[in-house]
Amino acid sequence: MVVKPLYTISLQKVFSLLENGLWNSCEENPFSFCPTKVVEDLTTIAYSDAKSMSSISLLLTSGRIYYLHLMMVRWELQKDLDALLKMLSEDVCRNIRKLSIPKKLTSDGITLLEAVLRRCSNLEDVYSEILFDLSALTGCKEMRYLRFHVESNNEAFDFTSRTDFDVLRLLNNLKILAFCNGHVRCFLDHEAVAKILLNSPKLISVGYVDTLNPLAYILNKESDSPPHFELRRCFWGHSEWDLRYLRYLNQYKSNYPEYIKMAVSFCPFVEDLVLLVFHKECLQHLTNLQHLTFLCLNFHHYGSDDYISDLISFLKKIGPQLRHIAVEAAAKMPLDVICDLCPNLESLLLVNPSITESAEPSLCLKRLKRLSCGNINKETLMYLLSNCRDLTELTLSRAECLEDGLLTIILKRNPLPKLKVVLIRKCSLSKDGLRLLLLRVPSLERVYISNKQREVIDLINELNLETEQLPLYAYVPDFFCRRKFTCTF
């Protein structure tokens, strides 16, 4: 039997007394004299277990809360957030560093929220499902991270069209201003993004939105002295469904290398780049990004497969500095060649990996920690898993070739001693093969095989393993999806 630590038992007892109203009649808030960690740990319990807002209010108004996580408040209690906001005095607000704001606020609640924000002089980080007046933050001189989670692109469009972004000039420490909506990329008016960049040139990210067109807009407006930006994470490229007319699409494709050249000159410090490739000649300009370590290339909009030689030439120049690379393309990608050209890779994603006839084990494979593959054949899978000694995460989309016999051979060659996560959409392993995987790779912490997950769960229980039991229809993102997640990019 697992025994709870004394600290946890004490917290739960204090919370029980708090729920029963023991301190409601005190003249002074008793939690104002407690250590910050104790109050925050109590608050974590209260967020999920409190039956009424009064059970939380003493904690949240103690002045000992640095992270006011209102999104964690139980859904049934969020209707009372307006009342809570009224309780937050200036002394309480002064200590708040991080704030999350749920959608469930009335129009009066938004006004109260803006009043609270004006009192949070030391606020650094805001994640909000409510779009509020940015002028409420002008007194937050320490503000670094501001993210708005919107339900639709229309909501973001309406907000940015009526917002005066000049107020951002007062937030000299702002590093991120982003709009996100989960797993879907936000589409913002390029003029709005340009205004954000011009008013906050020190931003390292504006989220998972295209910054290529906004940079072109800025060049037209500031052609005499184009500015430089400190962006570290960028998404460059229109999606084809954004380009309304074929004529414009053809023009966009032909001008694409110049757009990329311009963007590289504007943003020399980019470290993480997601690029939609419309023209193969655009790749050569990326070699000037000396800080680039994370690169996702999407060739699905390109229209043909004559880009492989250009990709190889590009990787010959920039490959050694890359740590993470993803290539999404319909064409077969020579995996062994890419690995040879990128000897320091830690993470690799290829939709259609292949190996050349003369493929030799690459030094890169011995260092690779995360591997994601789409359509993969038996020879390529054998080559990969036999040589990736340090692999910690494996993601396979279509791996029907992975059957019991192949797995047995692979594990004899390489026992995968560091493998922690296995995510497979489709494979041909039997229950015996799954048993072999779970027993022979004891380091496994998470296993999700969508067409075999029922058997995986049964085996975890049967073998009494500590491997996490993921539900039958879970969404488990791989490394690249997590890194590109719109709410954190």
N, C-alpha and C positions, 0 to 999 in steps of 0.2 A: 504493500500500500504506500502510495506517495504521500509524504507528510508535508503540509504547507509550511513555509518559513514563518517564524514568529512575527516578523515584520508584516507579512501579508495578513496573518490572522488579526494582528492589531489594527491594521487599516480597515479591515472588514467590520470589526467591532465598533470602531469610531464612526464609520459610516452608518452603521445600524442605529447608533445613538443619535446621529445627525438626522436620520430619517424620522426618528421618533420625536424630534423637536426639542432635545435636551437644552440646546443653547439659543433657542429662539428669543428668549426674554433677556438675554445678556445685553448690558448697555454698550459694551464694546465687542467687536467681532473677535472671538477667541482665536480664530485661525490667522489673524493678522500677526500673531506672535509665534507662529509655527515656522519651521524651516520651509523654504520654497519647495524642495523636493517632496516633502511629506504632503503639502497641500496639493501639488500637482498629481501625485499618485492617488490621493483621495478623489481628486476631480476625475481622473480616468475611470475609477469605479463608478462615480456618480453619473457620468455621461451615459453609461449603459444600463445602470440599475435603478436610478432615481425614479420614484413614482410621481414626484411633483417638482415643479421648478423651485419651490422653497427649499428643497433638499440640496439644490445646487447653489442657490443664491449666496449663502454665507461663504462658500468656497470661492466663488467667482468675484465676490466683492471684498475679498480679504486683502487685496493689494499684493498678494504673493504669487499671482499667476503671471507667468511670462508668455505662455502660449494659450490664448483663449480660443479653444477649438469648438466653436458653436456648431459646426457640422456634425460633431460626434454626439450632440444632444439627441436623445431618443426622439424619433419622428413625432410621436404623440405630444411631446412637450414643446416642440418647436413653435407651436401656435402661441406660446407664452413668451417668446423671445422679446417682443416689444416691451413687456414689463421688465424684463431683465436689463435691457439696454438703458432704461430709465434709472436703474440703480447704480450704473457705473459712474462713479464720481471721477473728478479730475485726478485725485491721488491714485485711484485704482488704475485708470487709463495710462498714467505716466509709466507704469511698470510693464505694460504689455509690449512684447516684442513681435509676436506672431499672432495672426488672427485669421481664422477661417469662418466664412459667412455662408449659411445655407440659403436656398431659394425662398424658404417659407417666411417671408417678411411682408407685412402689409405696406401700403404706400406711406402710412405714418411711420412704420418701422424703418423705412429707408431714410426718412428725415432724421429719425433718432440715430440711426447708424452713422449718418454723415456728421452729426453732432459729436458722437463718440469718437469718430476718426479725428476730428479736429482737436480732441483732447489727448490723443495718443502720440505725444511728442517724440517718443523713442521707438515707434513702430518701425520694423524692418521688413516684415514679410506678410503679404496679404494674399489669400486665395479665396475668391468670392464667386458665388453663383448669382450675385446681385450686381447689376451695373449701376454704379453710383457716380455722382459728380466728382471728377478728379480734383477739383479745387478743395475738396475736403481734406486732401493730403498735403496741402502746401506747407503745413507746419511740421510735417514728418520728415525732418532733414536726414534721418538715418535710413529712410526707405530704400530697400535694395531689390526686393522681388515683389512684383505685382502681376497676378494672373487672374483673368476673368474666365470662368467656365460658363459658356453660353449654350443655350439649347438649340439654336439654329443660326445659320449664316445671316438671315434677315435681322436677327436681334443684334448681331455684331455690326452689320452694315448701318443700321439705324443709329446705334450708339456712336460709332466713329464719325458719322456724317454730321452729328450735332455737337460734337465735343471739341472744345478749344484745347488743343494739345500744347499751347504755349505755356500752360502751367507746369509742364514737365521741366522747364528750365530751372525751376526752383528745387527740383529733386536731384541734386548733383551726384548723389551716391547710387541712383537707380541703375541696376544691372540688367533686369529682365522686366519687360512689359509685354505680356502675351495674352492672346485670346485662344481658348481651346474648347473642344467639345468631345472629349474622350478619344475614340479611335478614328475619328473622321477629321480630315484636315480642314481648318477654317479658311474661308476665302474672304479676304478683306480688300477693300478698294485700295489700289496701289497709291493713290494720293494720300490716304490716311496713314498708311505705313510710312510713306516718305516724310510726312509731318512728324510722326513719332521719332524717326531716326534723326531728323534735323534738330529737333528739340532735345533729344537725349543721345548725343553722339557717342556716349560711353557705354551704351547698352551692349551686352554680350549676346543677347537673344531677343527676338520679337516673336518667338514661338514658331510653330510648324506652319508658317505661311510663306508664300513666295516673296523674296526680297529682290529678285532680279529686276522686275518691272519698276518697283519703287526706286531702285538705284538709277535706272535709266531716266525716270522722271526727274530725279534730283539733278542728274547731269544736264538735262535740258534747262532746268531752272538756275543752276549754279555753274554754268559752263566756264565762267571766267576763273573761278577758284573752287573746283570740286573738292568737297571735304573728304576726310578719311574717317572710317568708323572702326570701332573696336569689337565688332561682332565676332563671337567665337563659334556660334552654331548657326548654320544657314540652310535654308531650303531654296533651291534655285530651279525655276522652270514652271511654265504653265502646263496644266493638264489639257489634253486635246479638246475635251468637252467644254473648256473655258473659251476656246477660240471659235468664235461664232461663224466665221466665214473661211472657206478653204483658201481664198486669196490671201487673207491675213495669215493663215497658218503657214503657207509657203514662204511668205515674207519673213515671218517669225523664225522659221527654220533656217533660212539663208543668212539671217543676221545674227543667229545664235552665237557663233564664235566671238563676235565683237561684243555682244552682251556679256559673255563670260569674262572676256579680257577686261572689260570695264569693271565688272564686279570684283575681280581679283585685285585690281589696282585700288579700288575703294576699301576693300576689306582684307588687308594683308595678314590678319591675325587669325583667320578662320582655322579652327581645329576639327570641328565636326561638320561634314557637308553631305547633304542629300541632294543629288543632282539628277534631273530628268534630261537624258541625252537626246537632243533633237538633231545634232550635227556632230559627226565624229571629230572634226577639227577643233571642237571646243576643249577637248581633253588636254591638248598641249599647253593651254594657258594655266591649267591647274598646277603645273609643276612649279609655279612661282609662289604657291602657298607653302611656305617653309614650315609652318606649324601644323599642317594637316596630318592627323593621325587616324581619324574615323571617316570613312568614305563609303557612301552608298550610291551606286550607279544604276539607273533604271533605263534600259534600252528599249522598253516595250513601245515607246512612242516613235522610235527611230524609223521603222518601216522596212528595213532589210537587215541582212546579217554580214555586211562587208566591213564591220567595224573591229573585228577581232585583232587584226594586225595593228591597227591604231591603238587599241587598248594595250596590247603587249608592248608597243613602243613607249607608250605613256608610263607603264609600270616599270620599265627598265630605268626610267629617270627618277620616279618618285617612290617606287616600291619599298626601298629600305626604310623609309620613315613611317610607313603605314603600320598601324597596330591592329586595325579592324577594317575589313573590306567586305562589302556585299555587292554582288553583280547579279542583277535581275534582268535576264535576257532569254529569248527563245532559242538562240543559238547555243550549241555545245561549247562549254568553256573548258579549256585545257587546264585542269586543276593543278597538275604537277608543274606546269610552266609558271602559273601564277604564284605558286608556293616558292619556287626557285627565285622569282623576282621580288618577292616580299618576305625576306628571311626572318623578319621580326614580328610576323603576324601572331596575334593572340586569338582573333576571332575571324571566322570566314563563313560567308554565305554565298552559295551558288545554286541557282535554280536548276541548271542543267549541267552538272559536272561531268567531265570525261577525263580520261588519261591517255597520253600518247603511248605508242607502242614501246618506246625506249624509256619509259618512266622509271626513275630510280627514287628510293626513299629520300625525301627532302629533309634538310635540317629543320626547316620551318615546321614540318609536321610534328616533330618531336617537342616543339614548344607550344603548339596550338592548344588552346584551352576550351574554345567554344566552336562548334561546327554545326552549320545548318545546310541541308541539301534538299532540293526538290525531287525531281525525277532522277533516280540513281540506279545504275545497273550493278550486277554482282561483282564484276571486276573492280569497279571504282570503289565500291563500299569495302571490299576486301583490302584494297590498297590503302584506303584511308584509316580504317580502324586497326589495321595491323601495325601502323606506324605512329599513331597519335598517342604517345605514352602519357602525356600530361593532360589529356582531355578531361574536362570537368562537366561539360554540357554537350549533349548530342540531340539534334533536332532533325528528323527525317519526315518529309511530306509523303512521298510515295516510295515505299521500300518493300514492295511485294517480293523482291529477291531475298529479303532477310528471312531465312527459314532455319530450322533447328541445326542442320548440318553445317551451314555457313557460320552460324553463331559459335558452334563448337570449335571450328577451325580458328576463327578470329580470337577467341578467348585463350586458345593454346598459344597463339603467337603473341598476344598482348592481353594480359588480364585486366586491363583498364583500371588500374589501382586507384585512380583519383576521380573516377566518374561519379558525379553526384546527381545529375539530372538527365533523364531520358524522355524525350517527347517525340512520339511517332504517330503519324496520322493513319498509316496503313502498313501492315507487315504480314508475313505468313508464318509467324511463330505459333507452335502448338502450345498447349498448357505445359508440356514438359520443357519446351524451349524457354517459356517465360520463367519456369521454376529455375532453370539453369542460369538465366540472367540474374535473377534475384539472389540466388545463393552464391554464385561465383563472383559477383561484384558487390561485396558487402558495404562499400562506400556509398551506395545509392541512397539518396534522400527523397527524391521525387521521381515517380514513373507514371507517365500517361501515354497509353497506346489506345487510340480512340476506338479501333475495331476489336480490341481485346481487353478493354478496361475492366469488364466484369470479372474475367479470369484473374487479372492482376490484383483486384481487391480481394478476391477469395484466397489467393495464394499468400498475400500479405498477412491475412488473418490466420490462415492455416499454419504458416511458418513462424508466426508470432514475431514479425519483423517490425522495426521502428520506422520503416519507410512510410512517408506521408500517404494517406489514402485520399486520392483526388476523386471527385465525383465522376459519374459516367459521362456527363456532357460538359466538362470543364473547358474554359478557355485558358490555356496556359501559354503566354507569349514567350518567344525565345529572346535571346540577348538583344538582337537587332530591333525587334518590336518594342522591347522595354526601353531601349536607348532612344528610339524615335517616338515614343509615346507622346501624344500631343500635349498632355498636361504637364510634362516635365522637360520637353525639348527646349 
